[in-house]
């Protein structure tokens, strides 16, 4: 029976979620599903790079040979052969990584959540770049840290600034390769200086590296985990080199930390999909990525060149942008008086979308910035979209 005159439920949300907000990017993507919109907003890999045939064959192979295992519960730390593959690949950089140090996660976003859950208390100091990855700020903010913003320049994070603000910090979060949102790359010298600064302070350095394989011009720079395996926590993902729909990432950490991360994951989801892990391993185990990744690099490099040429042709003097050497993003800085959030409303009216820069800042936002992603937009649409956006900006300069 239904209760008579039920009182409306008063939802009392936990204090830690009061400040949570939806991702600006996810909200913009709701608009950009319209086919007439030229979207530079989403940080989405190009579907043209997805190895559909290889994935289909791998699903068939796994289900036909090991279906009962693949469809069963799996271990929390992940599928053993895949963890061994990750450890072997990372060990090529000079540091010996053990499979026991690898925890498979449901996308690298889960790794961010687990790291914050294990390392961060309310009010804990967390060091982040200026600007930083929005998804990390969302994940960390649940645990109510005190953000300390590390200054950056055109070459990325400035390691010399860390000692002054890093005392007693719980972690430092950085994306050294083709950073999201700026596309900047940290030099070898700055990587070494950052590792040294964190080691002196005893602060765990989180190296988030989803884009490291997507270098256009040269071999990837050395990973920071190879410089100090006991002080650096490495995060990787199959989203940008295989497909994001599988939601498969991993975190590599010293054993005392990875054991706590595993316990936190047990409480979160028991384990990442066994079927997905086995399928990915089936695809990559014989060297597929070494042939596949160069095709992604070539496509993205061409798209990046088209974007840079269009920006040069259509954007007015006083507007600057980064020139990434890999990855998926260009970062634009407008004259100080232009608010990119307001500009977005006008751009959408012109059927062009981008991500305003302010949400990428943990503390003091710079509202005259924006992020452009070029990898999912065909060249002719890049030119058309940037021409529209440039004409709009010219009316405000």
C-alpha positions as CSV (number, residue, x, y, z in Angstrom):
1,X,0.0,0.0,0.0
2,X,1.1,3.5,-0.7
3,X,1.5,5.8,2.3
4,X,-1.1,8.5,2.8
5,X,0.0,12.1,2.3
6,X,3.7,11.3,2.2
7,X,5.9,14.2,3.3
8,X,8.5,15.3,0.7
9,X,11.9,13.9,1.4
10,X,14.4,16.4,2.6
11,X,17.7,15.4,1.1
12,X,20.6,16.2,3.4
13,X,23.7,16.0,1.3
14,X,27.1,15.3,2.8
15,X,29.1,18.5,3.5
16,X,31.9,17.3,1.1
17,X,29.6,17.4,-1.9
18,X,28.1,20.8,-1.3
19,X,30.7,22.5,-3.5
20,X,30.6,19.9,-6.3
21,X,29.7,21.3,-9.8
22,X,29.2,19.7,-13.1
23,X,32.1,19.7,-15.5
24,X,31.9,22.8,-17.8
25,X,33.1,20.5,-20.7
26,X,30.4,18.0,-20.1
27,X,27.7,20.7,-20.1
28,X,29.1,22.2,-23.3
29,X,29.1,18.7,-25.0
30,X,25.3,18.6,-24.5
31,X,25.1,21.6,-26.9
32,X,27.7,20.3,-29.4
33,X,25.8,17.2,-30.3
34,X,23.9,19.4,-32.7
35,X,25.4,18.5,-36.2
36,X,25.7,22.2,-37.2
37,X,28.0,23.0,-34.4
38,X,31.8,23.0,-35.1
39,X,33.1,21.9,-31.7
40,X,36.6,22.4,-30.5
41,X,35.4,21.7,-27.0
42,X,35.6,18.0,-26.1
43,X,38.9,16.4,-25.3
44,X,37.8,13.4,-27.3
45,X,40.1,11.2,-29.3
46,X,39.3,11.0,-33.0
47,X,37.0,8.0,-33.8
48,X,39.0,7.6,-37.0
49,X,41.8,6.1,-34.8
50,X,39.6,3.5,-33.1
51,X,40.8,0.0,-34.0
52,X,37.2,-1.4,-34.4
53,X,38.2,-4.5,-36.3
54,X,41.0,-5.5,-33.9
55,X,38.7,-4.9,-30.9
56,X,35.9,-7.0,-32.5
57,X,38.4,-9.9,-33.2
58,X,39.7,-9.7,-29.7
59,X,36.3,-9.9,-28.1
60,X,35.5,-12.9,-30.3
61,X,38.8,-14.6,-29.4
62,X,38.5,-14.0,-25.6
63,X,34.9,-15.1,-25.4
64,X,35.4,-18.2,-27.5
65,X,38.6,-19.3,-25.7
66,X,38.2,-17.9,-22.1
67,X,34.6,-16.8,-22.0
68,X,33.8,-18.2,-18.5
69,X,36.9,-16.5,-17.0
70,X,36.3,-13.2,-18.8
71,X,32.7,-13.0,-17.6
72,X,33.5,-13.8,-14.0
73,X,34.6,-11.5,-11.2
74,X,38.3,-10.7,-11.3
75,X,41.0,-9.6,-8.9
76,X,40.9,-6.1,-7.6
77,X,44.4,-5.3,-8.8
78,X,43.7,-6.4,-12.3
79,X,44.3,-9.0,-15.0
80,X,47.8,-10.4,-14.4
81,X,49.1,-10.5,-18.0
82,X,48.0,-7.0,-18.6
83,X,49.7,-5.7,-15.4
84,X,52.8,-7.5,-16.5
85,X,52.6,-5.8,-19.9
86,X,52.3,-2.4,-18.2
87,X,55.2,-3.0,-15.9
88,X,57.4,-4.2,-18.8
89,X,56.6,-1.2,-20.9
90,X,57.3,1.3,-18.1
91,X,60.5,-0.6,-17.2
92,X,62.0,0.3,-20.6
93,X,62.6,3.8,-19.3
94,X,65.3,2.6,-17.0
95,X,63.4,2.0,-13.7
96,X,62.4,-1.6,-12.8
97,X,58.6,-1.6,-12.3
98,X,57.1,-4.7,-10.8
99,X,53.6,-6.0,-11.8
100,X,52.7,-5.8,-8.1
101,X,53.1,-2.0,-8.4
102,X,50.4,-1.8,-11.1
103,X,46.7,-1.3,-10.3
104,X,44.2,-1.4,-13.1
105,X,41.4,1.2,-12.8
106,X,38.2,2.1,-14.5
107,X,39.8,4.9,-16.6
108,X,42.5,7.1,-15.2
109,X,39.7,9.3,-13.7
110,X,39.2,6.6,-11.1
111,X,42.9,6.6,-10.3
112,X,42.6,10.3,-9.5
113,X,39.7,9.6,-7.2
114,X,41.5,6.8,-5.4
115,X,44.7,8.8,-5.0
116,X,42.8,11.7,-3.4
117,X,40.7,9.3,-1.2
118,X,43.9,7.7,0.1
119,X,46.2,10.7,0.4
120,X,44.0,13.8,1.0
121,X,42.2,15.0,4.2
122,X,40.0,18.0,4.5
123,X,42.3,21.0,4.4
124,X,45.3,19.1,3.1
125,X,47.7,21.0,0.8
126,X,47.6,19.8,-2.8
127,X,49.9,21.4,-5.3
128,X,48.6,21.8,-8.9
129,X,49.7,23.6,-12.0
130,X,48.3,26.9,-13.2
131,X,46.1,26.0,-15.1
132,X,45.5,22.3,-14.4
133,X,43.4,19.4,-15.7
134,X,39.7,20.1,-14.8
135,X,39.0,16.4,-14.2
136,X,41.7,16.2,-11.6
137,X,40.3,19.3,-9.8
138,X,36.9,17.8,-9.8
139,X,38.2,14.5,-8.4
140,X,40.3,16.1,-5.7
141,X,37.7,18.7,-4.7
142,X,35.4,16.0,-3.2
143,X,38.0,15.6,-0.4
144,X,38.1,19.4,0.3
145,X,41.9,20.1,-0.1
146,X,43.6,23.4,0.1
147,X,44.9,24.0,-3.4
148,X,48.3,25.6,-3.8
149,X,48.8,26.9,-7.4
150,X,52.3,26.4,-8.9
151,X,53.1,29.2,-11.3
152,X,53.8,28.4,-14.9
153,X,55.2,30.1,-18.0
154,X,55.3,29.3,-21.7
155,X,57.4,26.2,-20.9
156,X,55.0,24.9,-18.3
157,X,55.4,24.4,-14.6
158,X,58.2,26.2,-12.8
159,X,59.9,23.8,-10.5
160,X,61.8,26.5,-8.6
161,X,58.5,27.7,-7.2
162,X,57.7,24.4,-5.5
163,X,59.9,24.6,-2.3
164,X,58.3,27.9,-1.2
165,X,54.8,26.5,-1.2
166,X,55.2,22.7,-1.0
167,X,56.0,22.1,2.7
168,X,53.7,19.5,4.2
169,X,51.8,19.0,0.9
170,X,50.1,15.7,0.4
171,X,50.8,15.5,-3.3
172,X,51.9,17.4,-6.4
173,X,49.8,16.7,-9.5
174,X,51.4,17.4,-12.9
175,X,50.9,16.5,-16.6
176,X,54.3,16.8,-18.1
177,X,53.5,15.8,-21.7
178,X,51.3,18.0,-23.9
179,X,49.4,19.2,-20.9
180,X,45.6,19.4,-20.7
181,X,44.6,22.2,-21.2
182,X,47.6,24.1,-22.5
183,X,49.4,21.6,-24.7
184,X,52.7,22.5,-23.1
185,X,55.6,20.0,-22.5
186,X,57.9,20.0,-19.5
187,X,61.6,19.9,-20.6
188,X,63.9,17.2,-19.4
189,X,65.7,19.7,-17.2
190,X,62.4,20.8,-15.5
191,X,61.3,17.3,-15.0
192,X,64.6,16.5,-13.2
193,X,64.3,19.7,-11.1
194,X,60.6,18.9,-10.2
195,X,61.5,15.3,-9.2
196,X,64.3,16.7,-7.0
197,X,62.2,19.3,-5.4
198,X,59.5,16.8,-4.5
199,X,62.0,14.3,-3.2
200,X,63.6,17.0,-0.9
201,X,60.2,17.9,0.5
202,X,59.0,14.3,0.8
203,X,56.0,15.1,-1.4
204,X,54.5,12.4,-3.7
205,X,54.7,13.5,-7.3
206,X,51.7,12.4,-9.4
207,X,52.7,12.0,-13.0
208,X,49.6,11.9,-15.1
209,X,50.6,10.8,-18.7
210,X,47.6,10.1,-21.0
211,X,49.2,11.9,-23.9
212,X,52.8,11.0,-23.7
213,X,52.7,8.6,-26.6
214,X,51.3,11.2,-28.9
215,X,54.5,13.1,-29.7
216,X,54.5,14.6,-33.3
217,X,58.1,15.4,-33.8
218,X,60.4,13.2,-31.6
219,X,60.5,10.3,-29.3
220,X,58.7,10.9,-26.0
221,X,60.7,12.6,-23.2
222,X,61.8,10.4,-20.3
223,X,59.1,9.7,-17.7
224,X,59.6,11.2,-14.2
225,X,58.9,7.8,-12.6
226,X,62.1,6.6,-14.2
227,X,64.0,9.3,-12.3
228,X,62.6,8.4,-8.9
229,X,60.4,5.3,-8.8
230,X,59.9,5.5,-5.0
231,X,58.7,9.1,-5.1
232,X,56.7,9.3,-8.3
233,X,53.2,7.8,-8.9
234,X,52.5,7.2,-12.6
235,X,49.1,7.3,-14.2
236,X,48.4,5.9,-17.7
237,X,45.4,5.2,-19.8
238,X,44.4,3.3,-22.9
239,X,41.8,6.0,-23.8
240,X,44.0,8.0,-26.1
241,X,46.0,5.2,-27.8
242,X,43.2,2.6,-28.2
243,X,39.7,3.8,-27.3
244,X,38.1,5.7,-24.4
245,X,34.9,3.7,-24.4
246,X,36.7,0.7,-22.7
247,X,37.3,2.9,-19.6
248,X,40.6,1.3,-18.8
249,X,43.5,3.0,-17.0
250,X,46.2,2.2,-14.5
251,X,48.2,3.7,-11.7
252,X,51.8,2.6,-10.8
253,X,53.0,3.4,-7.3
254,X,55.4,2.1,-4.6
255,X,54.0,-1.0,-2.8
256,X,52.8,0.7,0.4
257,X,50.7,3.1,-1.5
258,X,49.4,0.7,-4.2
259,X,48.2,-1.6,-1.4
260,X,46.1,1.2,0.1
261,X,44.8,2.2,-3.4
262,X,43.7,-1.4,-3.9
263,X,41.8,-1.4,-0.7
264,X,40.1,1.8,-1.7
265,X,39.2,0.3,-5.0
266,X,37.7,-2.7,-3.4
267,X,35.3,-0.4,-1.6
268,X,34.5,1.5,-4.8
269,X,33.9,-1.2,-7.5
270,X,35.5,-4.5,-6.4
271,X,37.5,-4.6,-9.7
272,X,37.6,-3.2,-13.2
273,X,35.9,-5.2,-15.9
274,X,37.7,-8.5,-16.4
275,X,36.4,-8.9,-19.9
276,X,37.6,-5.4,-20.9
277,X,41.1,-6.1,-19.6
278,X,41.4,-9.4,-21.3
279,X,40.3,-7.9,-24.6
280,X,42.7,-5.1,-24.4
281,X,45.5,-7.5,-23.6
282,X,44.5,-9.6,-26.6
283,X,44.8,-6.6,-28.8
284,X,48.1,-5.2,-27.6
285,X,50.1,-8.3,-26.5
286,X,51.9,-8.8,-29.8
287,X,53.0,-5.2,-30.4
288,X,49.9,-3.7,-32.0
289,X,50.4,-0.3,-30.3
290,X,53.8,0.1,-31.8
291,X,52.2,0.0,-35.3
292,X,49.0,1.8,-34.3
293,X,50.2,4.8,-32.4
294,X,52.3,6.3,-35.3
295,X,49.0,6.6,-37.3
296,X,47.4,8.6,-34.5
297,X,50.5,10.8,-34.3
298,X,50.4,11.5,-38.0
299,X,46.7,12.4,-38.0
300,X,46.9,14.6,-35.0
301,X,50.0,16.4,-36.2
302,X,48.3,17.2,-39.5
303,X,45.2,18.5,-37.6
304,X,47.4,20.6,-35.4
305,X,49.2,22.2,-38.3
306,X,45.8,23.1,-39.9
307,X,44.7,24.7,-36.6
308,X,47.9,26.7,-36.2
309,X,47.7,28.0,-39.8
310,X,44.0,29.0,-39.3
311,X,44.8,30.8,-36.0
312,X,47.6,32.7,-37.7
313,X,45.3,33.7,-40.6
314,X,42.2,34.6,-38.7
315,X,43.0,35.7,-35.1
316,X,43.9,39.4,-34.6
317,X,47.0,40.9,-33.1
318,X,47.1,40.6,-29.3
319,X,45.9,37.0,-29.2
320,X,48.5,34.3,-28.5
321,X,48.3,30.6,-28.5
322,X,50.5,27.6,-27.7
323,X,52.2,25.4,-30.4
324,X,51.9,21.9,-29.0
325,X,54.4,19.3,-30.0
326,X,51.9,16.5,-29.4
327,X,48.6,15.7,-27.8
328,X,45.2,17.2,-28.6
329,X,45.0,20.8,-27.3
330,X,45.9,24.4,-28.1
331,X,45.6,27.1,-25.4
332,X,44.6,30.6,-26.4
333,X,45.2,33.8,-24.4
334,X,43.0,36.7,-25.4
335,X,43.4,40.4,-24.5
336,X,42.7,40.9,-20.8
337,X,39.3,42.6,-21.3
338,X,37.7,39.6,-23.1
339,X,35.9,37.1,-21.0
340,X,35.9,33.8,-22.8
341,X,32.8,32.6,-20.9
342,X,30.8,35.4,-22.4
343,X,32.5,34.9,-25.7
344,X,31.3,31.2,-25.7
345,X,27.7,32.3,-25.7
346,X,28.2,34.4,-28.8
347,X,30.3,31.7,-30.4
348,X,27.6,29.1,-29.9
349,X,25.2,31.4,-31.6
350,X,27.6,31.2,-34.6
351,X,27.7,27.4,-34.2
352,X,31.2,27.2,-32.9
353,X,32.2,25.8,-29.4
354,X,35.3,25.8,-27.3
355,X,36.0,25.4,-23.5
356,X,36.5,28.6,-21.5
357,X,39.8,28.6,-19.5
358,X,38.6,29.8,-16.1
359,X,37.4,26.4,-14.8
360,X,41.0,25.0,-15.3
361,X,42.3,27.2,-12.5
362,X,42.3,25.9,-8.9
363,X,42.4,29.4,-7.3
364,X,42.5,32.6,-9.3
365,X,41.0,32.1,-12.7
366,X,42.2,33.8,-15.9
367,X,39.0,34.5,-17.7
368,X,40.7,35.6,-20.9
369,X,41.8,32.1,-21.8
370,X,40.3,29.2,-23.7
371,X,41.1,25.7,-24.8
372,X,40.7,24.4,-28.4
373,X,40.8,20.7,-29.3
374,X,41.6,20.0,-32.9
375,X,41.7,16.2,-33.3
376,X,38.0,15.4,-34.0
377,X,37.4,18.2,-36.5
378,X,38.1,17.8,-40.2
379,X,40.5,20.3,-41.7
380,X,37.9,22.2,-43.7
381,X,35.8,22.5,-40.5
382,X,38.8,23.7,-38.5
383,X,39.4,26.5,-41.0
384,X,35.7,27.4,-41.0
385,X,35.3,27.3,-37.3
386,X,38.4,29.3,-36.5
387,X,37.4,31.9,-39.2
388,X,34.1,32.4,-37.4
389,X,35.7,32.6,-34.0
390,X,38.4,35.0,-35.2
391,X,35.8,37.3,-36.8
392,X,34.0,37.4,-33.4
393,X,37.1,38.2,-31.5
394,X,38.0,41.0,-33.9
395,X,34.8,42.8,-32.9
396,X,36.1,42.9,-29.3
397,X,39.7,43.9,-29.8
